């Protein structure tokens, strides 16, 4: 499974979605989903990739490259935090998906408490 279309088809199928379900969720046509899955689209736009990724609950880099590309995050030269652990990535993903202001506030408060300890 090395093509974007293969990954889209596999993820869609694993989630029990039809092509129509994915098309509706990603705001693209059913025909376009079929063309993507058959690798008939050569230059898919990044906004479409992002929309499909969001609908399939994966990072866009997974659809494009088959892996999640995680850049090294540096706060400043003295506080290089290096690569993130899987738990840290999960916390960040949860924070980004949180729509509740209360939950976001709780996560921010916890982060502040940890930063005071360092």
C-alpha positions, 0 to 999 in steps of 0.5 A, a space after each residue: 500500500 504505497 499510493 495515496 489512493 490505496 491509503 484513502 481506500 483502506 482507511 475509508 473501508 476500515 472506518 466503514 465509510 462508503 465513497 459517498 460518505 467520505 465525499 460528503 464529509 470532505 466536501 468533494 464529489 463522489 466521482 473525485 473520491 473514486 478517482 483518488 482511490 484509483 490513483 487517477 488524480 496526479 496533482 491532488 490539492 493540499 486542501 483536498 488532502 487536508 479535508 480527506 485526512 480530517 474526514 478519516 481522522 488521520 494526519 495529512 502527511 500519512 495520506 501523502 507519505 504513509 507516515 506521520 512527519 513530525 518536525 523537531 520542535 525547538 522553543 529556543 536554543 537553550 530549551 530544545 525539547 527534541 522529538 515528542 513521545 507518543 503520549 505527548 503527540 496524543 495530548 497535542 492532538 487531543 488539545 487541537 481537536 478539543 472544541 470545549 473552552 473548558 477542556 482547553 483551559 484545563 489542558 493549558 492549566 496543566 501545561 502551565 503547572 508542568 512548565 513551572 516545575 522545569 
